[in-house]
């Protein structure tokens, strides 16, 4: 197999070749058809997430075909198209797993962070955490749904069913979530980095009721705001934009520090909440919604060997929608 490998924090990925991995008990071997490039990959690369597996194959928005199985895996999975997400394993026995909140598991495994991921031609995955996808699904269009879509959906559930939803950072997750909101008859107020006129236009094309820069106030009070941009200084801005009783959801796994702020921004029973990972139930819910809502992902494809270019384009804000690697 070929893989783009992170050998040390901060270094460019290196293309390496090795023998194909073999699935162990309970595992699948998947031939990768597409793998989305996520902002979390940048966080791992930069050392902003602690203790990654090294060397490491990044990538947790993986779509591919099952070409081999280990012991105790259902035979009917052979040949199926599957998705391999961020949550790669949980213990099943800690208090969080037993309470149905496996996303908070004490000893989890994460694809592309503590488990090798999909920036490769092949990936091994736990059969219990891979999702069977429709055989006629488009791998490139589906890949961003495995994280941008799932985390966006979990964030929206935490934001509630208010009619005015602010989305700070209009990248891969927000461009999917804006379509879900439109289907749910929720109005989207999109915030992009100052000066990003193309980002504003992109949000409006996807049905946003308003689009502005992140240092602007929206024309209405928001019922909730979801932050996909990993910028802590946006938290007080979002609190100032939501109504009393409103919610600010921090949708990323990493964010810069939240600056000191006046208590009056939080007062009025406003609340700040984070989203941690995802559950398999989130995926079952979301894929049904994505089909019903007719979600259309906007993607830019890169050959596997150009993974460093894709990461750089994501870091510098040059992407419209999501980047996807195609081996």
KEKE-3310 file (N, C-alpha, C; in steps of 0.2 Angstrom, whole numbers, plus 5000, padded with zeros to 4 digits):
npx = (5004:5001:5005:5003:5013:5014:5028:5034:5029:5023:5031:5031:5020:5025:5027:5025:5029:5022:5019:5003:4991:4985:4969:4964:4956:4939:4940:4941:4948:4950:4949:4954:4944:4941:4946:4942:4949:4952:4950:4954:4964:4974:4976:4981:4993:5000:5002:4993:4984:4986:4998:4998:4998:5013:5024:5011:4996:4986:4969:4951:4939:4934:4931:4927:4930:4927:4939:4944:4942:4943:4943:4927:4919:4905:4902:4895:4899:4910:4916:4907:4903:4910:4910:4923:4924:4929:4928:4935:4935:4928:4928:4917:4913:4915:4909:4903:4901:4892:4882:4877:4884:4895:4904:4911:4920:4931:4943:4946:4948:4954:4952:4965:4972:4975:4974:4979:4974:4965:4973:4979:4981:4975:4966:4964:4950:4939:4926:4914:4913:4913:4903:4890:4888:4877:4878:4878:4883:4892:4909:4918:4909:4903:4913:4916:4905:4907:4914:4913:4900:4894:4899:4894:4880:4879:4882:4872:4861:4864:4863:4849:4832:4829:4825:4834:4850:4867:4882:4899:4913:4914:4916:4920:4911:4901:4895:4889:4880:4872:4864:4856:4850:4842:4833:4827:4820:4826:4834:4849:4863:4878:4895:4910:4928:4936:4935:4934:4926:4922:4919:4907:4899:4898:4891:4879:4874:4872:4860:4860:4852:4858:4875:4890:4905:4916:4917:4906:4889:4875:4859:4848:4843:4851:4846:4854:4872:4884:4901:4913:4925:4941:4944:4946:4942:4930:4920:4915:4910:4900:4892:4887:4879:4868:4852:4844:4845:4850:4861:4879:4888:4903:4911:4922:4937:4948:4952:4958:4963:4949:4946:4947:4931:4916:4905:4892:4889:4887:4877:4859:4855:4862:4872:4887:4893:4902:4906:4910:4918:4908:4894:4889:4875:4873:4877:4869:4857:4860:4864:4852:4845:4853:4850:4837:4836:4843:4857:4871:4887:4901:4916:4934:4946:4961:4976:4982:4995:4997:4993:4999:4998:4984:4981:4988:4981:4969:4972:4976:4964:4959:4950:4934:4921:4925:4940:4946:4955:4960:4965)
npy = (4994:5012:5027:5043:5049:5055:5059:5066:5079:5094:5092:5090:5078:5062:5052:5035:5018:5002:4984:4978:4981:4969:4963:4961:4951:4955:4966:4976:4976:4989:4995:5011:5023:5037:5051:5063:5079:5086:5100:5095:5087:5096:5101:5090:5088:5100:5098:5102:5094:5082:5069:5060:5045:5040:5035:5041:5039:5051:5056:5054:5054:5043:5034:5018:5002:4986:4973:4963:4953:4951:4938:4934:4943:4948:4939:4945:4958:4959:4966:4977:4995:5006:5018:5026:5033:5047:5042:5028:5017:5011:5008:5001:4998:5008:5021:5031:5025:5015:5023:5027:5037:5036:5044:5050:5041:5034:5028:5029:5025:5034:5037:5041:5048:5042:5030:5023:5031:5037:5043:5035:5021:5009:5005:4999:4995:4995:4984:4986:5000:5005:5011:5005:5010:5016:5006:5013:5026:5041:5041:5052:5063:5059:5057:5070:5070:5061:5067:5082:5082:5074:5080:5092:5090:5084:5096:5104:5098:5100:5114:5116:5119:5132:5146:5155:5153:5155:5153:5152:5153:5147:5133:5116:5109:5119:5122:5110:5109:5121:5117:5107:5115:5123:5114:5110:5122:5132:5148:5153:5162:5167:5168:5174:5175:5191:5201:5191:5190:5180:5169:5174:5175:5162:5156:5163:5158:5145:5146:5154:5166:5178:5185:5189:5197:5190:5199:5207:5211:5202:5204:5201:5195:5180:5163:5153:5149:5142:5137:5134:5139:5139:5149:5157:5170:5172:5167:5176:5186:5178:5176:5188:5190:5181:5178:5180:5166:5159:5148:5145:5135:5126:5119:5112:5101:5107:5124:5140:5150:5156:5173:5184:5190:5200:5197:5200:5196:5182:5182:5180:5168:5162:5150:5141:5128:5113:5102:5085:5073:5060:5049:5033:5032:5046:5045:5036:5043:5055:5051:5047:5059:5067:5061:5064:5078:5080:5083:5091:5090:5101:5099:5099:5089:5080:5071:5057:5059:5072:5077:5086:5098:5099:5101:5113:5122:5121:5126:5139:5144:5143:5135:5130:5124:5107:5098:5083:5068:5057:5041)
npz = (5000:4998:5007:5015:5026:5043:5051:5061:5072:5064:5053:5035:5027:5022:5007:5008:5005:5008:5013:5011:5025:5037:5042:5059:5072:5071:5063:5048:5031:5021:5005:5000:4993:4993:5004:5015:5019:5034:5046:5059:5055:5053:5066:5072:5065:5068:5081:5091:5096:5109:5111:5098:5089:5082:5070:5059:5050:5043:5043:5043:5037:5028:5014:5006:4999:5006:5007:5013:5028:5046:5059:5066:5059:5050:5035:5025:5024:5015:5001:5002:5001:5013:5026:5036:5051:5062:5076:5081:5089:5105:5123:5128:5141:5151:5162:5153:5141:5145:5148:5136:5130:5121:5114:5124:5129:5140:5136:5121:5103:5090:5073:5062:5071:5084:5078:5063:5048:5034:5023:5013:5002:5008:5022:5039:5049:5063:5063:5069:5070:5058:5044:5034:5018:5004:4989:4978:4981:4979:4982:4983:4986:4997:5007:5015:5023:5033:5044:5044:5041:5051:5064:5062:5062:5075:5082:5079:5084:5098:5098:5096:5092:5087:5077:5071:5066:5069:5060:5062:5053:5038:5031:5027:5036:5039:5027:5024:5034:5033:5023:5029:5039:5031:5026:5037:5039:5046:5048:5042:5048:5042:5046:5041:5039:5041:5026:5017:5004:4994:5002:5009:4998:4994:5005:5004:4992:4996:5003:5014:5025:5028:5026:5033:5040:5053:5063:5063:5068:5067:5058:5066:5082:5087:5089:5092:5091:5081:5082:5071:5067:5073:5084:5098:5102:5096:5104:5114:5105:5098:5109:5112:5101:5102:5109:5125:5135:5124:5115:5113:5103:5103:5090:5087:5089:5094:5100:5100:5115:5125:5127:5141:5147:5149:5161:5159:5146:5146:5155:5158:5156:5145:5137:5135:5126:5122:5108:5108:5099:5091:5090:5086:5084:5080:5067:5061:5062:5055:5042:5036:5037:5028:5016:5015:5015:5003:5003:4996:4993:4991:4983:4982:4973:4976:4971:4981:4983:4984:4996:5005:4999:4999:5013:5015:5007:5014:5027:5023:5019:5006:5000:4994:5001:5004:5005:4996:4996:4983:4981)
capx = (5000:5005:5002:5006:5014:5017:5034:5036:5025:5025:5034:5027:5019:5030:5024:5029:5026:5023:5015:4996:4990:4980:4964:4964:4949:4934:4942:4940:4953:4946:4953:4951:4942:4941:4947:4941:4954:4948:4954:4957:4970:4979:4977:4986:4999:5003:5004:4988:4981:4991:5000:4996:5002:5018:5022:5004:4993:4980:4963:4946:4933:4936:4926:4931:4927:4930:4942:4946:4939:4946:4938:4921:4916:4900:4904:4891:4902:4914:4914:4903:4906:4909:4913:4926:4924:4934:4927:4937:4934:4927:4929:4911:4912:4916:4902:4900:4899:4886:4876:4875:4888:4902:4908:4915:4923:4938:4949:4944:4953:4952:4955:4969:4975:4978:4974:4981:4968:4964:4978:4982:4977:4971:4965:4961:4945:4935:4920:4909:4913:4912:4896:4889:4885:4874:4882:4879:4885:4898:4914:4921:4904:4901:4918:4915:4899:4910:4916:4910:4893:4892:4900:4889:4874:4879:4882:4865:4856:4865:4861:4842:4828:4828:4824:4840:4856:4873:4887:4905:4917:4910:4920:4917:4905:4895:4892:4884:4875:4868:4858:4852:4846:4837:4828:4823:4817:4830:4838:4857:4867:4884:4900:4917:4934:4935:4938:4932:4920:4920:4915:4901:4895:4897:4886:4872:4873:4869:4854:4860:4848:4863:4882:4894:4911:4915:4917:4900:4883:4869:4853:4843:4846:4852:4843:4860:4877:4889:4908:4918:4932:4945:4946:4943:4939:4924:4915:4911:4906:4894:4887:4884:4874:4863:4847:4844:4843:4853:4867:4884:4891:4910:4910:4929:4941:4953:4951:4963:4960:4944:4949:4943:4925:4912:4900:4885:4888:4885:4871:4853:4855:4865:4876:4892:4894:4907:4905:4916:4917:4902:4892:4886:4868:4873:4878:4862:4852:4862:4864:4845:4843:4857:4847:4830:4838:4846:4863:4876:4894:4906:4923:4940:4949:4968:4979:4984:5002:4996:4990:5002:4995:4977:4982:4990:4975:4964:4975:4976:4957:4958:4945:4927:4918:4929:4945:4945:4960:4958:4971)
capy = (5000:5018:5031:5049:5047:5060:5056:5070:5085:5100:5090:5088:5071:5059:5046:5029:5012:4996:4979:4979:4978:4963:4964:4956:4949:4960:4971:4976:4979:4993:4999:5018:5026:5044:5052:5070:5082:5090:5104:5092:5084:5102:5101:5084:5090:5105:5096:5105:5088:5079:5062:5056:5040:5042:5038:5041:5041:5055:5055:5051:5054:5038:5029:5013:4995:4980:4968:4957:4953:4946:4933:4936:4949:4946:4938:4949:4964:4958:4970:4983:5001:5008:5024:5025:5040:5049:5037:5021:5012:5013:5002:4998:4997:5014:5024:5034:5020:5011:5028:5029:5043:5033:5049:5053:5035:5035:5025:5028:5026:5039:5036:5047:5051:5036:5024:5025:5033:5036:5046:5029:5016:5004:5006:4994:4998:4991:4983:4989:5007:5007:5012:5002:5015:5013:5004:5018:5032:5044:5041:5059:5067:5056:5058:5075:5069:5057:5071:5088:5081:5071:5084:5098:5087:5084:5103:5107:5095:5104:5121:5116:5120:5139:5147:5159:5149:5158:5148:5155:5149:5143:5128:5110:5108:5124:5121:5104:5111:5126:5114:5104:5120:5125:5108:5111:5128:5136:5153:5153:5168:5165:5173:5172:5179:5198:5202:5185:5191:5174:5165:5177:5174:5155:5155:5165:5153:5139:5148:5158:5172:5184:5183:5194:5195:5188:5205:5210:5209:5200:5209:5199:5191:5173:5158:5149:5150:5136:5140:5129:5142:5137:5155:5158:5177:5172:5165:5182:5189:5174:5177:5195:5189:5176:5181:5177:5159:5156:5143:5145:5128:5126:5113:5109:5098:5112:5131:5145:5151:5161:5179:5187:5193:5203:5192:5202:5192:5176:5182:5179:5160:5160:5145:5139:5120:5110:5095:5080:5067:5058:5043:5029:5034:5052:5043:5033:5049:5060:5049:5048:5066:5069:5059:5067:5085:5081:5087:5092:5093:5105:5097:5099:5083:5080:5065:5056:5061:5080:5078:5092:5104:5100:5103:5120:5125:5121:5130:5146:5147:5144:5130:5131:5117:5102:5095:5076:5065:5051:5037)
capz = (5000:4998:5012:5016:5033:5047:5055:5067:5072:5061:5047:5029:5026:5017:5004:5009:5002:5013:5012:5013:5031:5037:5047:5065:5074:5072:5059:5040:5027:5016:4999:5001:4987:4995:5011:5016:5023:5039:5050:5064:5053:5054:5073:5074:5062:5072:5088:5095:5100:5112:5110:5093:5087:5077:5064:5059:5044:5045:5039:5047:5033:5024:5010:5002:4999:5011:5003:5018:5035:5051:5062:5069:5055:5046:5028:5020:5023:5010:4995:5003:5002:5020:5029:5042:5054:5068:5082:5078:5094:5112:5127:5129:5148:5155:5163:5148:5136:5147:5148:5129:5127:5119:5112:5129:5132:5144:5132:5114:5098:5085:5066:5059:5077:5088:5074:5056:5045:5027:5018:5010:4998:5012:5030:5043:5053:5068:5059:5073:5069:5051:5042:5027:5013:4998:4984:4972:4983:4976:4987:4984:4988:5004:5012:5020:5028:5039:5050:5043:5042:5058:5069:5061:5065:5083:5085:5078:5090:5104:5097:5097:5086:5086:5069:5068:5068:5067:5059:5062:5049:5033:5028:5025:5041:5039:5020:5024:5039:5030:5019:5034:5042:5026:5025:5044:5040:5050:5044:5043:5047:5041:5047:5038:5041:5038:5019:5013:5000:4991:5007:5010:4992:4995:5010:5001:4987:4999:5006:5020:5025:5028:5027:5035:5043:5060:5068:5062:5071:5062:5058:5071:5088:5085:5094:5094:5086:5081:5080:5067:5066:5080:5086:5105:5103:5093:5109:5116:5099:5097:5115:5111:5096:5104:5113:5132:5134:5118:5116:5109:5103:5100:5086:5085:5094:5096:5099:5104:5121:5125:5131:5147:5144:5154:5163:5156:5139:5148:5159:5154:5155:5139:5139:5131:5126:5117:5105:5108:5094:5088:5092:5080:5083:5076:5060:5058:5061:5050:5035:5034:5036:5022:5010:5014:5013:4997:5004:4990:4995:4986:4985:4977:4974:4976:4972:4987:4984:4985:5003:5009:4996:5001:5020:5015:5005:5020:5032:5021:5017:4999:4998:4994:5003:5007:5001:4996:4993:4980:4979)
cpx = (5004:5001:5006:5006:5017:5022:5035:5031:5027:5029:5029:5026:5023:5026:5028:5025:5027:5018:5008:4995:4985:4975:4965:4957:4945:4936:4941:4946:4949:4951:4950:4950:4942:4942:4946:4947:4950:4952:4957:4963:4976:4981:4982:4993:5003:5005:4999:4984:4986:4992:4997:5000:5007:5023:5014:5002:4987:4974:4957:4939:4934:4930:4929:4927:4931:4932:4945:4943:4943:4941:4933:4918:4911:4903:4901:4894:4908:4912:4909:4907:4905:4912:4917:4927:4930:4934:4929:4936:4932:4928:4923:4909:4913:4909:4899:4898:4892:4880:4874:4878:4895:4906:4913:4919:4930:4944:4947:4949:4950:4956:4959:4972:4979:4978:4975:4974:4969:4968:4982:4978:4973:4971:4962:4956:4942:4928:4914:4908:4913:4905:4895:4885:4882:4879:4883:4881:4891:4904:4917:4915:4902:4907:4917:4910:4902:4912:4912:4903:4891:4893:4895:4882:4873:4879:4875:4860:4858:4863:4853:4838:4825:4828:4830:4846:4862:4878:4894:4910:4913:4914:4916:4910:4899:4892:4887:4878:4870:4862:4854:4847:4840:4831:4824:4819:4819:4834:4845:4859:4874:4890:4907:4922:4934:4939:4937:4926:4917:4916:4908:4896:4893:4891:4879:4870:4870:4863:4854:4856:4852:4870:4886:4901:4911:4915:4911:4894:4878:4863:4848:4847:4846:4849:4849:4865:4882:4896:4912:4925:4935:4948:4942:4939:4932:4918:4912:4907:4900:4889:4884:4879:4868:4858:4848:4841:4846:4859:4872:4888:4898:4911:4917:4932:4946:4951:4956:4959:4955:4947:4944:4937:4921:4906:4893:4884:4885:4878:4865:4852:4857:4870:4881:4893:4899:4904:4911:4914:4910:4900:4889:4879:4868:4873:4872:4857:4854:4862:4857:4843:4847:4853:4840:4831:4841:4853:4868:4882:4898:4913:4928:4944:4957:4970:4981:4991:5002:4993:4993:4999:4988:4977:4984:4984:4970:4966:4975:4969:4956:4953:4938:4924:4924:4934:4945:4951:4958:4964:4971)
cpy = (5006:5022:5037:5049:5054:5057:5060:5076:5091:5098:5089:5080:5068:5053:5040:5023:5006:4990:4981:4977:4972:4964:4959:4954:4955:4966:4970:4978:4983:4996:5006:5020:5034:5045:5060:5072:5087:5094:5101:5089:5090:5102:5096:5086:5095:5104:5099:5100:5084:5071:5058:5050:5042:5036:5037:5043:5044:5053:5051:5052:5049:5034:5024:5006:4990:4975:4962:4958:4949:4942:4937:4943:4945:4945:4943:4956:4964:4962:4976:4989:5003:5015:5023:5032:5041:5044:5030:5016:5015:5007:4998:4997:5002:5017:5028:5030:5017:5016:5030:5035:5040:5038:5052:5047:5037:5033:5023:5027:5030:5038:5042:5051:5046:5030:5026:5026:5032:5039:5040:5026:5011:5007:5000:4997:4993:4990:4986:4997:5010:5007:5009:5008:5012:5012:5009:5025:5034:5044:5048:5063:5065:5057:5063:5074:5065:5061:5078:5088:5079:5076:5090:5096:5087:5091:5106:5104:5099:5111:5122:5118:5127:5140:5151:5156:5153:5152:5152:5151:5145:5139:5122:5108:5112:5123:5115:5106:5116:5123:5110:5109:5122:5120:5108:5117:5133:5141:5153:5160:5166:5170:5170:5177:5186:5198:5196:5186:5185:5170:5168:5175:5166:5153:5157:5160:5146:5140:5151:5164:5178:5181:5189:5192:5194:5193:5209:5207:5207:5204:5207:5195:5183:5168:5154:5151:5144:5139:5134:5132:5141:5143:5157:5165:5177:5170:5171:5186:5185:5175:5183:5195:5185:5180:5178:5170:5155:5152:5145:5138:5129:5119:5109:5105:5102:5119:5134:5147:5157:5167:5180:5191:5195:5197:5193:5198:5185:5176:5182:5172:5158:5155:5143:5131:5118:5103:5091:5074:5066:5051:5039:5031:5041:5050:5041:5039:5053:5057:5049:5055:5069:5067:5063:5074:5086:5085:5086:5094:5096:5102:5099:5093:5084:5073:5063:5059:5069:5081:5085:5098:5105:5103:5111:5124:5126:5126:5138:5149:5147:5139:5133:5125:5113:5099:5087:5073:5059:5047:5035)
cpz = (5000:5004:5013:5024:5037:5052:5061:5066:5069:5054:5041:5029:5021:5014:5005:5006:5007:5010:5014:5020:5031:5043:5053:5066:5075:5067:5051:5037:5022:5011:4999:4994:4987:5002:5011:5020:5028:5043:5056:5062:5054:5061:5075:5071:5065:5079:5093:5099:5103:5111:5104:5092:5082:5076:5063:5052:5046:5041:5042:5043:5027:5020:5006:5002:5003:5006:5007:5024:5039:5054:5065:5066:5050:5038:5023:5019:5017:5004:4996:5003:5009:5021:5035:5045:5059:5073:5079:5083:5101:5116:5128:5136:5153:5157:5158:5142:5138:5148:5141:5126:5126:5116:5117:5133:5135:5140:5125:5110:5093:5078:5064:5065:5081:5084:5067:5052:5037:5021:5016:5005:5001:5019:5033:5048:5058:5064:5063:5073:5062:5048:5035:5024:5007:4993:4979:4974:4980:4982:4989:4988:4995:5009:5017:5025:5034:5045:5049:5044:5049:5063:5068:5064:5072:5086:5084:5083:5096:5104:5098:5091:5085:5078:5067:5071:5065:5066:5058:5059:5044:5028:5027:5030:5039:5032:5020:5029:5037:5026:5023:5037:5037:5025:5032:5044:5045:5046:5047:5043:5047:5042:5045:5040:5037:5031:5015:5009:4997:4996:5009:5004:4992:4999:5007:4996:4990:5003:5012:5020:5025:5029:5028:5038:5050:5065:5067:5067:5066:5063:5063:5076:5086:5091:5097:5089:5087:5078:5077:5067:5073:5083:5093:5105:5099:5098:5111:5111:5098:5103:5114:5106:5097:5109:5120:5131:5128:5120:5111:5109:5100:5097:5085:5091:5097:5095:5103:5110:5121:5129:5136:5144:5150:5155:5160:5149:5141:5152:5155:5152:5148:5141:5133:5131:5121:5114:5105:5104:5092:5091:5085:5079:5079:5069:5057:5057:5055:5043:5032:5033:5029:5016:5009:5012:5007:4998:4998:4993:4989:4988:4979:4979:4973:4975:4979:4988:4985:4991:5006:5005:4998:5008:5020:5012:5010:5025:5030:5018:5010:4996:4998:4995:5006:5002:5002:4993:4989:4978:4972)
residu = (UNK:UNK:UNK:UNK:UNK:UNK:UNK:UNK:UNK:UNK:UNK:UNK:UNK:UNK:UNK:UNK:UNK:UNK:UNK:UNK:UNK:UNK:UNK:UNK:UNK:UNK:UNK:UNK:UNK:UNK:UNK:UNK:UNK:UNK:UNK:UNK:UNK:UNK:UNK:UNK:UNK:UNK:UNK:UNK:UNK:UNK:UNK:UNK:UNK:UNK:UNK:UNK:UNK:UNK:UNK:UNK:UNK:UNK:UNK:UNK:UNK:UNK:UNK:UNK:UNK:UNK:UNK:UNK:UNK:UNK:UNK:UNK:UNK:UNK:UNK:UNK:UNK:UNK:UNK:UNK:UNK:UNK:UNK:UNK:UNK:UNK:UNK:UNK:UNK:UNK:UNK:UNK:UNK:UNK:UNK:UNK:UNK:UNK:UNK:UNK:UNK:UNK:UNK:UNK:UNK:UNK:UNK:UNK:UNK:UNK:UNK:UNK:UNK:UNK:UNK:UNK:UNK:UNK:UNK:UNK:UNK:UNK:UNK:UNK:UNK:UNK:UNK:UNK:UNK:UNK:UNK:UNK:UNK:UNK:UNK:UNK:UNK:UNK:UNK:UNK:UNK:UNK:UNK:UNK:UNK:UNK:UNK:UNK:UNK:UNK:UNK:UNK:UNK:UNK:UNK:UNK:UNK:UNK:UNK:UNK:UNK:UNK:UNK:UNK:UNK:UNK:UNK:UNK:UNK:UNK:UNK:UNK:UNK:UNK:UNK:UNK:UNK:UNK:UNK:UNK:UNK:UNK:UNK:UNK:UNK:UNK:UNK:UNK:UNK:UNK:UNK:UNK:UNK:UNK:UNK:UNK:UNK:UNK:UNK:UNK:UNK:UNK:UNK:UNK:UNK:UNK:UNK:UNK:UNK:UNK:UNK:UNK:UNK:UNK:UNK:UNK:UNK:UNK:UNK:UNK:UNK:UNK:UNK:UNK:UNK:UNK:UNK:UNK:UNK:UNK:UNK:UNK:UNK:UNK:UNK:UNK:UNK:UNK:UNK:UNK:UNK:UNK:UNK:UNK:UNK:UNK:UNK:UNK:UNK:UNK:UNK:UNK:UNK:UNK:UNK:UNK:UNK:UNK:UNK:UNK:UNK:UNK:UNK:UNK:UNK:UNK:UNK:UNK:UNK:UNK:UNK:UNK:UNK:UNK:UNK:UNK:UNK:UNK:UNK:UNK:UNK:UNK:UNK:UNK:UNK:UNK:UNK:UNK:UNK:UNK:UNK:UNK:UNK:UNK:UNK:UNK:UNK:UNK:UNK:UNK:UNK:UNK:UNK:UNK:UNK:UNK:UNK:UNK:UNK:UNK:UNK:UNK:UNK:UNK:UNK:UNK:UNK:UNK:UNK:UNK:UNK:UNK:UNK:UNK:UNK:UNK:UNK)
# end
